[in-house]
Amino acid sequence: MNRSEIDSALRTLDKHQGQFLRTTPLWKLSGASLGLACAEVWLKLEHLQVGGSFKARGMLNRLLANPIPDAGVVIASGGNAGIATAAAAQALGVRCEVFVPTVSPETKRARLRDLGADVVVTGAVYAEAFEACMARQKATGALLTHAYDQVEVLAGAGTLAAEIEAQGGLPDSVLVSVGGGGLIGGIAGWFEQRSRVVALEPERAPTLHSARQAGEPVDVAVGGIAADSLGAKRIGQLGWEVTQRQVRDSLLLSDEAIVAAQRWLWKELRLAVEPGAALGLAALQTGVYQPRADEKVALILCGGNVDPAGLG
């Protein structure tokens, strides 16, 4: 994954900007206003994207880059990638089938059905839903859209980084939540160490952290508050390769810290985001990531498919 592939995705997606995709806001706040010891915090409000997450970029790019058979598209997802694929499929007028694990929230399943997708609930975790999805794809010949491990998907995610740079210039650092590695693969592929990209994971879903300890991608047990969006069993091969080259730091957050940051965003800023989107703020609030006093830190609020009633 590199800037030329992301530039290609930018050109592919450009004609759908405003028709399907949204240019999401970049909100620049002083660190002091958030009680943080850094110069600025940039909040990229990607939870306002079509489908409620950054996934819309990669899924649309995948669909536009490939011929779509009569059987349509099929995907396994904890929720957000499926929602993005269903929204893109609806916009393009093609069929969509989504396999979700039982851990996926009913709010996300309802959204999938509202978008016209056929929803199959199977398996306790994403990996089991993915196995069922692959069997279905072989039987029907539908176009497989992977939640995080296809070049078009990473390149689409990388357009988010390009948008941050176009809106605000280069931040000093970008804190990125990691599940299967699609988002951080695209982000790191665009910035290419011009900004420091930091990988953040829940302690109970440490796919990248565990891979680094083992020296290669390995299966991990996943659970916890962010398992629906960050619950990949293994880091994707593409994300692994990019992060090995471009990402130095891999840090872990507790569920308690993630929930506290999620609720803080709602209480103080009225931003309703998923637990998986709150890791960046959690890292700053807990000191797991300690920025310099003059640092400009970008946080990607990557998903908003959450019921605000549960935020307290």
Backbone bond lengths (Angstrom), bond angles and torsions (degrees), N, CA, C in turn:
res aa  C-N    CA-C-N  psi(-1)  N-CA   C-N-CA  omega(-1)  CA-C   N-CA-C  phi
1 M - - - 1.451 - - 1.525 109.52 -
2 N 1.333 116.94 126.50 1.455 120.77 -179.32 1.527 109.72 -147.22
3 R 1.326 115.37 179.14 1.462 120.23 -174.30 1.526 112.49 -65.37
4 S 1.318 118.03 -31.72 1.468 119.24 -179.52 1.526 110.99 -66.36
5 E 1.330 117.52 -38.48 1.466 120.56 177.48 1.520 111.05 -68.01
6 I 1.317 116.55 -36.42 1.461 120.23 177.83 1.528 110.43 -71.54
7 D 1.327 117.20 -37.87 1.469 120.28 174.37 1.530 110.84 -58.85
8 S 1.324 116.66 -40.20 1.463 120.76 177.33 1.528 110.56 -62.25
9 A 1.332 116.68 -42.12 1.464 120.46 177.44 1.522 111.03 -64.41
10 L 1.322 117.73 -38.45 1.459 121.02 177.21 1.522 111.01 -58.60
11 R 1.334 116.16 -43.02 1.469 119.77 179.37 1.527 111.06 -66.91
12 T 1.336 116.36 -40.68 1.463 120.31 179.72 1.523 111.48 -63.64
13 L 1.328 116.01 -41.81 1.456 120.51 -174.43 1.522 113.58 -85.30
14 D 1.326 116.88 -15.13 1.461 120.70 -173.21 1.528 112.33 -56.23
15 K 1.325 116.66 -40.22 1.465 118.55 -176.66 1.522 112.74 -72.05
16 H 1.336 116.54 -10.99 1.467 119.96 178.58 1.530 111.64 -102.80
17 Q 1.346 116.22 0.35 1.453 119.46 178.06 1.524 108.58 -69.11
18 G 1.292 116.70 123.13 1.455 120.22 -177.41 1.512 113.25 92.09
19 Q 1.340 117.88 -27.30 1.464 121.33 175.89 1.531 110.25 -90.93
20 F 1.319 116.34 -37.85 1.461 120.91 177.30 1.518 109.61 -129.42
21 L 1.323 117.08 -61.13 1.464 120.29 179.81 1.526 111.20 -75.54
22 R 1.324 115.47 155.30 1.460 122.11 176.71 1.524 109.99 -114.83
23 T 1.312 116.61 145.96 1.451 121.30 166.98 1.520 106.27 -84.31
24 T 1.322 117.20 107.83 1.460 120.06 -174.13 1.521 111.29 -83.96
25 P 1.334 117.52 150.93 1.470 120.42 -175.50 1.523 112.87 -68.33
26 L 1.328 114.77 152.35 1.466 122.81 168.98 1.516 106.62 -115.06
27 W 1.320 116.08 113.88 1.463 122.60 -174.57 1.523 107.98 -102.58
28 K 1.333 116.41 115.67 1.459 121.20 -179.88 1.530 109.98 -98.68
29 L 1.324 115.99 123.41 1.457 122.42 -179.89 1.526 109.56 -125.84
30 S 1.308 116.36 150.30 1.461 118.56 174.03 1.518 108.93 -70.83
31 G 1.311 116.08 145.75 1.448 119.00 177.15 1.517 111.54 -59.64
32 A 1.327 116.42 -37.95 1.458 120.78 -178.52 1.520 111.85 -61.36
33 S 1.330 117.23 -35.76 1.464 120.22 -179.37 1.522 112.16 -66.16
34 L 1.328 116.67 -19.82 1.458 121.80 177.69 1.529 111.67 -103.25
35 G 1.320 116.19 4.50 1.460 120.54 -178.70 1.504 113.28 74.44
36 L 1.346 116.60 27.13 1.466 121.37 -175.44 1.527 110.39 -117.57
37 A 1.327 116.35 147.50 1.458 122.14 -175.70 1.520 111.41 -92.04
38 C 1.328 116.58 60.90 1.459 121.78 174.00 1.524 107.41 -145.53
39 A 1.332 116.54 165.55 1.461 119.92 -174.08 1.524 112.13 -67.77
40 E 1.335 116.54 -52.03 1.459 120.76 -176.88 1.519 110.54 -142.14
41 V 1.326 114.94 150.72 1.456 122.25 169.85 1.521 106.99 -122.53
42 W 1.333 115.84 122.79 1.462 121.18 177.85 1.525 108.26 -100.97
43 L 1.303 116.11 122.84 1.455 120.91 177.71 1.522 108.79 -102.95
44 K 1.317 116.59 110.96 1.465 120.99 175.36 1.521 106.95 -87.07
45 L 1.321 116.70 111.41 1.459 122.25 -169.58 1.528 111.39 -86.18
46 E 1.316 114.95 62.02 1.466 120.58 -176.13 1.523 112.17 -76.75
47 H 1.334 117.21 -9.37 1.462 118.92 173.25 1.530 111.45 -67.81
48 L 1.340 116.43 -10.33 1.463 121.68 176.50 1.528 112.07 -90.88
49 Q 1.328 117.01 2.13 1.469 121.67 179.64 1.525 110.35 -68.45
50 V 1.326 116.78 159.38 1.467 121.45 173.42 1.526 108.93 -52.10
51 G 1.317 117.01 134.02 1.449 120.95 -178.69 1.511 113.73 79.16
52 G 1.342 117.26 -0.74 1.454 120.60 175.49 1.506 116.26 81.11
53 S 1.346 118.78 11.07 1.465 118.94 178.81 1.526 111.08 -161.47
54 F 1.330 114.52 167.95 1.463 121.75 177.83 1.520 112.87 -60.82
55 K 1.322 117.29 -18.09 1.461 121.45 -174.26 1.519 113.14 -58.43
56 A 1.326 117.71 -25.23 1.470 120.42 -178.34 1.523 111.48 -56.86
57 R 1.310 117.33 -33.88 1.459 121.09 -177.23 1.538 111.20 -64.77
58 G 1.318 115.44 -51.79 1.459 119.65 -177.30 1.516 113.27 -70.19
59 M 1.329 116.92 -37.76 1.456 119.36 -177.58 1.523 111.31 -69.18
60 L 1.323 117.38 -41.74 1.461 119.23 176.37 1.523 110.77 -64.44
61 N 1.320 116.74 -40.84 1.463 119.79 178.44 1.521 111.31 -60.94
62 R 1.323 117.12 -40.94 1.470 121.83 177.75 1.527 111.01 -61.63
63 L 1.319 117.54 -45.30 1.466 121.15 -177.73 1.521 111.52 -68.25
64 L 1.329 117.04 -39.29 1.463 119.85 -178.43 1.527 112.22 -71.69
65 A 1.330 116.77 -24.85 1.470 120.82 -175.01 1.525 113.07 -86.53
66 N 1.341 117.92 -4.83 1.462 120.55 -174.40 1.534 111.64 -136.37
67 P 1.333 117.13 146.99 1.461 118.70 172.45 1.528 109.75 -66.08
68 I 1.314 116.33 139.29 1.460 120.80 -177.65 1.522 109.24 -107.39
69 P 1.328 118.51 117.84 1.463 122.10 -178.30 1.528 111.76 -70.10
70 D 1.328 115.60 171.19 1.461 120.08 179.71 1.528 112.19 -59.49
71 A 1.329 116.67 -28.73 1.469 120.19 179.01 1.521 112.18 -70.48
72 G 1.320 117.58 -11.24 1.452 121.78 177.10 1.509 113.32 82.68
73 V 1.323 115.93 -143.73 1.461 121.89 -177.05 1.528 109.21 -122.08
74 V 1.324 114.89 153.16 1.460 120.18 179.12 1.520 108.28 -139.20
75 I 1.334 116.24 144.40 1.462 120.60 -177.11 1.521 109.36 -151.98
76 A 1.321 116.29 148.59 1.462 122.43 167.37 1.516 107.46 -104.05
77 S 1.332 116.71 137.55 1.453 119.05 -172.96 1.511 110.64 -157.80
78 G 1.338 115.62 148.99 1.449 119.91 169.62 1.514 111.60 -72.95
79 G 1.314 116.36 -11.39 1.455 121.19 178.00 1.514 113.55 148.79
80 N 1.344 118.04 -57.71 1.455 120.62 -171.83 1.518 114.23 -66.59
81 A 1.331 117.77 -43.73 1.464 119.84 179.16 1.522 110.17 -66.09
82 G 1.318 116.39 -36.54 1.457 120.24 177.14 1.508 111.61 -65.36
83 I 1.338 116.88 -43.19 1.464 120.96 177.53 1.522 110.34 -60.69
84 A 1.326 116.98 -44.11 1.462 120.76 -179.95 1.525 111.40 -64.58
85 T 1.337 116.70 -41.44 1.461 119.87 178.44 1.517 110.75 -65.95
86 A 1.326 116.64 -42.34 1.465 120.27 179.12 1.523 111.05 -62.69
87 A 1.331 116.95 -40.74 1.459 120.06 179.01 1.530 111.36 -65.52
88 A 1.344 115.98 -42.07 1.464 119.29 178.25 1.520 110.92 -66.47
89 A 1.332 117.01 -41.44 1.461 120.94 178.83 1.522 110.85 -62.66
90 Q 1.313 116.74 -41.96 1.461 120.44 178.28 1.528 110.42 -61.96
91 A 1.337 116.81 -42.92 1.465 120.43 179.86 1.523 112.07 -63.69
92 L 1.343 115.86 -33.23 1.463 120.68 -178.65 1.526 112.16 -92.62
93 G 1.324 117.43 -5.76 1.462 121.31 176.83 1.515 114.25 74.24
94 V 1.344 117.14 37.34 1.465 120.93 179.20 1.527 109.56 -122.46
95 R 1.323 115.71 161.16 1.459 121.67 -179.01 1.523 110.76 -73.52
96 C 1.341 114.63 153.86 1.465 119.56 -179.98 1.520 109.41 -146.22
97 E 1.347 115.63 132.57 1.451 121.95 175.91 1.526 107.84 -125.23
98 V 1.341 115.94 132.52 1.462 120.66 -174.21 1.526 109.84 -125.63
99 F 1.331 115.66 125.92 1.455 122.51 176.13 1.529 108.29 -99.34
100 V 1.328 116.86 121.88 1.458 120.76 -179.13 1.529 110.02 -124.15
101 P 1.331 117.95 146.51 1.467 120.32 177.50 1.527 110.56 -78.56
102 T 1.304 115.77 166.30 1.459 120.05 -179.02 1.521 112.23 -64.91
103 V 1.339 118.31 -20.88 1.457 121.49 179.30 1.524 111.89 -71.35
104 S 1.328 118.26 -15.53 1.465 120.95 -178.39 1.529 110.31 -67.55
105 P 1.333 117.87 137.69 1.465 120.70 -178.25 1.531 112.08 -69.24
106 E 1.308 116.41 150.38 1.456 121.08 178.27 1.525 111.18 -63.09
107 T 1.327 117.41 -29.70 1.468 119.51 178.16 1.530 110.95 -60.17
108 K 1.338 116.40 -38.16 1.461 119.60 179.79 1.528 110.71 -74.26
109 R 1.314 117.80 -37.04 1.464 119.99 177.47 1.528 110.30 -63.72
110 A 1.324 116.41 -41.68 1.465 120.33 179.29 1.519 110.62 -62.88
111 R 1.315 116.44 -40.35 1.473 120.08 178.15 1.519 110.93 -62.99
112 L 1.328 117.23 -40.97 1.464 121.42 177.29 1.529 110.88 -58.96
113 R 1.312 116.40 -45.24 1.471 120.03 -179.30 1.519 110.37 -66.29
114 D 1.337 117.16 -37.65 1.460 120.38 177.99 1.523 111.58 -61.65
115 L 1.326 116.18 -29.05 1.475 121.23 179.53 1.521 112.19 -86.26
116 G 1.319 117.51 3.46 1.462 121.06 175.28 1.511 114.94 88.81
117 A 1.330 117.32 8.94 1.463 119.70 -179.11 1.523 111.03 -81.25
118 D 1.330 115.62 148.72 1.458 121.57 168.89 1.524 107.17 -84.63
119 V 1.324 117.73 121.95 1.459 122.54 -173.64 1.521 109.56 -107.18
120 V 1.337 115.35 127.18 1.458 122.17 176.48 1.527 107.45 -116.80
121 V 1.337 116.78 116.67 1.462 121.60 179.09 1.526 108.08 -95.95
122 T 1.337 116.03 116.33 1.462 119.43 -176.21 1.522 110.33 -156.24
123 G 1.308 116.85 141.78 1.466 121.71 176.97 1.511 112.36 83.44
124 A 1.310 115.44 148.85 1.466 120.40 -178.71 1.517 112.34 -76.97
125 V 1.342 117.46 -28.86 1.461 122.03 -177.54 1.524 109.33 -135.48
126 Y 1.340 114.75 171.38 1.457 120.85 -176.61 1.530 112.53 -54.77
127 A 1.328 117.57 -43.28 1.469 120.65 -175.99 1.522 111.53 -58.17
128 E 1.322 117.57 -36.90 1.464 120.72 179.72 1.524 111.04 -73.45
129 A 1.314 116.86 -37.50 1.464 120.11 174.97 1.530 110.33 -63.91
130 F 1.335 115.75 -36.16 1.465 119.91 -179.83 1.532 111.20 -65.63
131 E 1.315 117.45 -39.80 1.469 120.55 178.20 1.530 110.53 -60.55
132 A 1.319 116.55 -43.77 1.468 120.28 178.37 1.521 111.14 -65.51
133 C 1.316 115.98 -37.13 1.466 120.91 178.26 1.522 111.02 -63.57
134 M 1.318 117.35 -43.35 1.464 121.03 -179.98 1.526 111.34 -62.83
135 A 1.326 116.54 -39.26 1.459 119.88 177.61 1.528 110.12 -63.34
136 R 1.315 116.51 -40.39 1.463 120.80 178.84 1.527 111.00 -65.83
137 Q 1.316 116.68 -41.65 1.467 120.12 -179.87 1.523 111.03 -62.13
138 K 1.317 117.20 -41.00 1.466 120.56 179.06 1.527 111.20 -65.53
139 A 1.320 116.09 -33.57 1.466 119.75 -178.45 1.513 112.63 -76.07
140 T 1.346 117.58 -31.85 1.468 120.57 -173.02 1.525 114.35 -106.36
141 G 1.341 117.26 -23.76 1.461 120.15 -175.14 1.517 113.89 79.21
142 A 1.333 117.35 12.77 1.465 120.84 178.75 1.528 110.58 -64.19
143 L 1.316 115.85 156.64 1.462 120.84 176.06 1.526 109.03 -72.07
144 L 1.326 116.88 123.28 1.450 121.70 179.04 1.525 110.00 -83.85
145 T 1.296 115.45 124.22 1.461 121.23 171.78 1.516 107.44 -109.20
146 H 1.317 116.22 119.77 1.465 120.79 -178.16 1.524 109.05 -90.13
147 A 1.311 115.62 141.86 1.458 120.04 -176.80 1.525 112.93 -62.55
148 Y 1.343 118.12 -26.78 1.465 117.91 -174.60 1.520 115.22 -156.94
149 D 1.317 121.66 0.15 1.463 119.68 -171.32 1.526 112.91 -126.89
150 Q 1.325 117.18 48.69 1.456 122.99 172.13 1.520 108.46 -133.52
151 V 1.324 115.83 146.26 1.464 120.40 -175.62 1.520 111.30 -56.93
152 E 1.349 117.58 -44.19 1.462 120.42 -178.24 1.521 111.44 -63.55
153 V 1.323 116.08 -32.63 1.460 121.03 -178.83 1.534 110.43 -71.33
154 L 1.324 117.25 -45.50 1.465 120.13 176.66 1.522 111.50 -64.42
155 A 1.330 116.64 -42.01 1.461 119.80 -179.98 1.523 110.83 -63.03
156 G 1.332 116.83 -39.50 1.458 119.69 175.99 1.510 111.70 -62.15
157 A 1.328 116.69 -43.08 1.465 120.28 176.79 1.522 110.89 -61.94
158 G 1.322 116.45 -34.07 1.458 120.54 179.42 1.514 113.72 -64.32
159 T 1.345 117.37 -24.15 1.469 119.07 177.53 1.524 111.02 -64.89
160 L 1.323 117.30 -22.95 1.460 120.66 175.00 1.525 110.19 -64.26
161 A 1.319 117.07 -42.89 1.462 120.62 177.67 1.523 111.20 -64.86
162 A 1.330 116.14 -40.87 1.465 119.74 177.51 1.524 110.55 -61.47
163 E 1.323 116.60 -36.83 1.460 121.11 179.87 1.523 111.02 -68.33
164 I 1.336 116.64 -39.70 1.465 119.69 176.16 1.525 110.13 -58.96
165 E 1.328 116.60 -46.85 1.467 119.82 -178.86 1.517 111.52 -64.11
166 A 1.332 117.53 -39.96 1.458 120.95 179.18 1.528 111.60 -65.27
167 Q 1.323 116.95 -34.27 1.459 120.79 -177.24 1.520 113.21 -82.97
168 G 1.321 116.97 -35.51 1.463 118.56 -171.38 1.501 116.52 -132.45
169 G 1.329 118.36 -3.24 1.449 120.51 -172.79 1.521 109.97 86.82
170 L 1.313 116.33 -164.37 1.457 120.87 -177.84 1.526 110.86 -89.26
171 P 1.325 118.08 121.49 1.469 119.15 169.61 1.522 109.55 -73.65
172 D 1.309 116.42 162.52 1.462 119.32 175.07 1.519 111.13 -72.34
173 S 1.331 116.04 -36.67 1.456 120.86 -178.64 1.518 109.70 -145.35
174 V 1.338 115.23 154.46 1.464 122.48 176.88 1.519 107.11 -131.62
175 L 1.331 116.81 121.59 1.457 121.62 -179.94 1.519 108.16 -97.91
176 V 1.344 116.25 122.75 1.461 121.41 -169.11 1.527 110.81 -125.80
177 S 1.334 116.12 126.20 1.462 120.84 173.48 1.521 109.67 -69.86
178 V 1.337 116.43 142.08 1.457 121.80 -177.13 1.523 110.27 -123.91
179 G 1.317 115.49 129.73 1.461 122.35 169.64 1.517 107.71 -119.23
180 G 1.337 115.46 -86.89 1.459 120.12 175.93 1.518 113.61 -90.44
181 G 1.331 117.17 -12.20 1.458 120.52 175.70 1.509 116.01 103.14
182 G 1.334 118.08 2.87 1.456 119.45 -178.81 1.511 113.59 -67.74
183 L 1.333 116.81 -42.68 1.462 119.63 -178.95 1.515 111.39 -69.09
184 I 1.325 117.39 -50.17 1.458 118.49 -177.27 1.527 110.90 -67.54
185 G 1.343 117.40 -30.09 1.460 119.49 176.06 1.512 111.89 -61.99
186 G 1.339 116.43 -43.87 1.459 120.10 178.10 1.513 112.37 -70.12
187 I 1.343 117.27 -41.98 1.465 121.05 -179.32 1.527 110.74 -63.33
188 A 1.334 116.27 -49.17 1.468 120.18 -179.02 1.528 110.99 -67.60
189 G 1.326 116.85 -33.75 1.458 120.21 177.98 1.510 112.62 -64.01
190 W 1.335 117.22 -31.63 1.465 119.87 178.44 1.534 111.53 -80.36
191 F 1.309 117.10 -48.55 1.466 119.23 -174.22 1.523 112.85 -73.70
192 E 1.319 118.12 -28.70 1.469 121.59 174.94 1.525 112.38 46.82
193 Q 1.330 116.30 45.73 1.466 124.36 177.14 1.525 113.59 68.97
194 R 1.327 118.09 8.86 1.468 119.31 170.91 1.526 109.61 -70.59
195 S 1.325 116.51 -28.20 1.459 123.61 167.03 1.529 107.15 -122.67
196 R 1.308 116.56 151.75 1.467 120.83 178.84 1.530 109.27 -79.71
197 V 1.311 117.15 117.06 1.459 121.93 179.04 1.524 108.57 -98.57
198 V 1.341 116.03 126.54 1.460 122.47 -175.34 1.527 109.02 -115.92
199 A 1.313 117.04 127.06 1.457 122.65 179.63 1.523 110.03 -87.89
200 L 1.333 115.99 131.60 1.464 122.03 179.26 1.524 109.75 -125.25
201 E 1.334 115.69 134.35 1.454 120.60 179.46 1.526 110.53 -138.85
202 P 1.335 116.66 152.89 1.461 118.70 170.52 1.525 109.92 -68.21
203 E 1.320 116.86 147.01 1.463 120.50 177.05 1.529 111.58 -57.26
204 R 1.339 116.93 -29.64 1.462 120.57 -175.39 1.525 112.94 -94.15
205 A 1.329 117.68 8.13 1.476 121.20 175.18 1.526 109.24 -147.63
206 P 1.344 118.05 61.76 1.465 122.40 -169.68 1.534 113.78 -93.33
207 T 1.320 117.98 63.09 1.469 119.00 -173.84 1.526 112.93 -65.16
208 L 1.320 117.38 -47.57 1.464 119.95 -179.64 1.525 110.75 -72.54
209 H 1.298 117.10 -43.89 1.466 120.69 -179.55 1.531 110.99 -58.60
210 S 1.318 116.23 -43.55 1.468 119.70 179.71 1.523 111.74 -68.39
211 A 1.344 116.27 -37.14 1.459 119.70 177.38 1.525 110.98 -62.15
212 R 1.317 116.17 -39.55 1.463 119.25 179.48 1.531 111.19 -67.23
213 Q 1.292 116.54 -36.82 1.464 118.96 177.20 1.525 111.24 -65.98
214 A 1.350 116.49 -36.31 1.464 121.38 -177.90 1.525 112.60 -86.41
215 G 1.329 117.52 -18.18 1.457 120.99 -177.46 1.515 113.91 86.29
216 E 1.330 116.67 5.22 1.465 121.84 179.58 1.530 108.16 -168.28
217 P 1.341 117.30 160.63 1.470 118.97 177.59 1.527 111.28 -58.90
218 V 1.327 114.91 135.03 1.462 121.44 179.09 1.524 108.91 -137.23
219 D 1.325 115.76 156.97 1.458 120.34 175.38 1.526 109.43 -74.36
220 V 1.330 115.58 140.86 1.461 120.44 176.86 1.527 108.87 -130.90
221 A 1.309 115.93 153.72 1.460 120.24 171.50 1.528 107.77 -75.58
222 V 1.333 117.21 135.65 1.455 120.31 -177.86 1.519 110.15 -122.66
223 G 1.303 115.40 147.80 1.449 122.26 178.36 1.510 108.75 -174.13
224 G 1.319 116.44 -168.23 1.449 119.80 175.99 1.504 114.45 94.93
225 I 1.316 114.85 -177.01 1.454 123.26 -169.66 1.526 113.33 -65.63
226 A 1.328 118.09 -28.47 1.463 121.03 -176.07 1.520 113.23 -107.44
227 A 1.337 117.72 17.74 1.467 120.79 -173.67 1.521 112.74 -64.42
228 D 1.334 118.39 -26.80 1.463 119.06 -178.07 1.519 112.02 -67.91
229 S 1.350 117.97 -31.39 1.461 119.63 -179.68 1.525 113.54 -109.68
230 L 1.323 118.19 -24.71 1.467 121.93 -178.55 1.525 111.54 -117.38
231 G 1.335 116.88 26.30 1.449 120.39 -171.46 1.513 116.06 -99.23
232 A 1.326 117.82 31.09 1.466 119.28 174.15 1.523 109.49 -63.88
233 K 1.322 116.16 142.62 1.465 121.03 -178.39 1.525 111.81 -77.12
234 R 1.332 116.35 -25.71 1.467 121.40 -176.58 1.520 108.32 -148.14
235 I 1.323 117.11 141.88 1.455 120.57 176.47 1.523 109.44 -62.97
236 G 1.335 117.03 138.68 1.451 120.31 178.37 1.518 111.81 -65.54
237 Q 1.320 116.44 150.88 1.459 120.26 -177.29 1.532 111.96 -62.15
238 L 1.330 116.64 -40.87 1.465 119.68 -179.22 1.530 111.12 -66.76
239 G 1.326 116.31 -45.02 1.456 119.32 177.65 1.513 112.09 -62.71
240 W 1.320 116.05 -38.90 1.462 120.90 177.47 1.531 110.92 -59.89
241 E 1.319 116.88 -47.21 1.461 120.37 -177.35 1.528 111.71 -63.90
242 V 1.334 117.15 -43.12 1.463 119.95 -179.63 1.526 110.72 -66.25
243 T 1.313 116.87 -45.77 1.464 118.64 -177.21 1.525 112.38 -67.15
244 Q 1.322 117.35 -29.39 1.456 119.31 176.11 1.527 111.23 -62.29
245 R 1.319 116.36 -33.50 1.466 121.03 -178.83 1.525 112.80 -87.04
246 Q 1.330 116.28 -36.84 1.459 119.33 -164.49 1.526 115.63 -115.64
247 V 1.337 118.92 -11.12 1.470 120.67 -173.46 1.525 109.63 -122.22
248 R 1.322 115.72 121.43 1.465 120.48 -178.66 1.524 111.83 -88.86
249 D 1.319 116.93 -41.73 1.460 121.72 -168.98 1.521 112.46 -100.78
250 S 1.313 116.39 132.09 1.464 124.03 174.57 1.524 107.52 -130.15
251 L 1.337 116.53 110.75 1.460 121.79 -171.36 1.532 110.83 -121.39
252 L 1.327 115.60 153.45 1.462 121.61 -176.37 1.529 111.06 -116.55
253 L 1.345 115.59 145.73 1.456 123.02 179.49 1.519 110.19 -124.84
254 S 1.309 116.43 144.31 1.459 120.82 176.17 1.522 110.43 -78.22
255 D 1.313 116.35 156.20 1.460 120.75 175.57 1.523 110.75 -58.37
256 E 1.330 116.76 -38.44 1.464 120.53 -178.75 1.526 111.07 -62.14
257 A 1.319 116.88 -42.37 1.461 120.48 179.49 1.521 111.14 -67.20
258 I 1.323 116.91 -38.39 1.459 121.31 179.90 1.527 110.76 -64.88
259 V 1.315 116.62 -46.60 1.470 120.74 179.67 1.526 110.51 -63.36
260 A 1.324 117.84 -41.43 1.466 121.09 179.41 1.522 110.85 -60.93
261 A 1.335 117.35 -42.20 1.465 120.82 179.73 1.525 110.93 -68.91
262 Q 1.318 116.65 -40.78 1.462 120.90 177.83 1.525 110.51 -59.08
263 R 1.310 116.71 -45.70 1.465 120.50 -179.04 1.526 111.35 -70.24
264 W 1.336 116.82 -33.93 1.462 120.28 177.07 1.525 110.44 -63.06
265 L 1.308 117.09 -43.21 1.467 120.66 179.58 1.522 111.42 -60.32
266 W 1.321 115.96 -37.21 1.463 119.78 178.77 1.534 110.81 -74.02
267 K 1.328 116.98 -47.49 1.461 121.29 -175.86 1.519 112.21 -66.26
268 E 1.324 117.22 -44.37 1.459 121.10 -172.50 1.532 113.85 -92.02
269 L 1.327 117.56 -32.52 1.463 120.52 -174.58 1.527 113.41 -120.09
270 R 1.328 116.30 -3.91 1.460 122.28 -177.27 1.537 111.96 55.92
271 L 1.324 114.77 41.82 1.452 122.06 175.39 1.527 108.01 -107.71
272 A 1.323 116.80 113.13 1.464 121.97 -178.32 1.519 108.72 -93.58
273 V 1.329 116.41 104.72 1.458 121.08 -178.16 1.524 109.91 -126.38
274 E 1.312 115.02 160.77 1.458 121.12 176.47 1.533 110.20 -72.34
275 P 1.330 117.07 160.05 1.471 118.75 175.27 1.532 112.55 -52.84
276 G 1.334 116.60 -41.17 1.456 120.01 -178.56 1.513 114.28 -62.92
277 A 1.331 117.22 -19.25 1.463 121.24 179.09 1.517 112.80 -89.81
278 A 1.329 117.41 -5.76 1.463 121.22 -174.28 1.518 113.27 -99.52
279 L 1.332 118.27 0.95 1.465 119.79 -174.89 1.519 113.08 -63.65
280 G 1.336 117.62 -35.31 1.452 119.73 -179.10 1.515 112.15 -61.87
281 L 1.320 116.10 -49.17 1.465 119.32 178.01 1.524 110.31 -64.86
282 A 1.323 117.87 -39.17 1.463 120.84 178.06 1.521 110.98 -58.32
283 A 1.334 116.69 -40.69 1.463 120.22 -179.61 1.522 111.43 -63.80
284 L 1.334 116.42 -37.52 1.465 120.05 178.68 1.527 111.10 -74.33
285 Q 1.311 117.64 -42.58 1.465 120.48 -177.01 1.527 112.51 -66.49
286 T 1.311 116.93 -33.67 1.468 120.72 -177.97 1.517 113.66 -89.74
287 G 1.334 116.99 -13.67 1.455 119.97 -175.48 1.518 113.76 82.50
288 V 1.331 117.65 6.34 1.463 119.97 174.12 1.528 109.43 -58.97
289 Y 1.344 116.13 -37.91 1.470 120.22 169.19 1.519 107.04 -114.52
290 Q 1.331 116.77 125.89 1.453 121.93 -177.68 1.533 109.86 -114.09
291 P 1.321 117.44 103.67 1.467 120.63 -179.39 1.532 111.35 -77.44
292 R 1.308 115.47 161.02 1.461 121.16 170.89 1.535 109.43 -69.24
293 A 1.304 116.24 161.33 1.459 120.49 -179.76 1.521 111.85 -63.36
294 D 1.337 117.55 -31.45 1.465 120.99 -177.64 1.531 112.70 -97.24
295 E 1.333 117.55 11.34 1.468 121.23 -171.66 1.525 112.68 -80.20
296 K 1.322 114.97 141.24 1.460 122.98 171.68 1.526 107.27 -104.15
297 V 1.337 116.34 113.17 1.460 122.59 -171.86 1.523 109.43 -110.25
298 A 1.318 116.64 126.18 1.469 121.58 177.14 1.527 109.70 -99.29
299 L 1.330 115.64 130.85 1.464 122.81 175.14 1.519 108.11 -115.51
300 I 1.318 116.76 134.62 1.454 120.89 179.08 1.525 108.99 -102.31
301 L 1.310 116.82 110.96 1.461 121.11 175.44 1.522 106.41 -84.00
302 C 1.325 114.45 88.55 1.473 121.10 -160.17 1.518 115.02 -84.66
303 G 1.349 118.75 -9.52 1.457 118.15 -179.42 1.504 112.70 -156.44
304 G 1.341 116.60 141.23 1.452 121.38 -178.00 1.525 114.21 -128.32
305 N 1.332 116.91 21.81 1.466 119.67 179.98 1.521 109.68 -85.24
306 V 1.322 114.05 75.20 1.460 121.77 -175.97 1.521 108.14 -142.59
307 D 1.306 116.22 149.38 1.455 121.19 175.82 1.528 108.69 -87.22
308 P 1.341 118.80 114.02 1.467 120.14 -178.14 1.527 113.47 -59.52
309 A 1.318 117.36 -20.93 1.464 120.46 179.39 1.520 111.78 -60.32
310 G 1.324 117.19 -25.40 1.452 120.72 -179.21 1.508 114.55 -89.11
311 L 1.334 116.98 3.11 1.459 120.15 -176.65 1.519 113.22 -90.45
312 G 1.308 117.52 -6.17 1.454 120.83 176.27 1.509 113.68 81.46
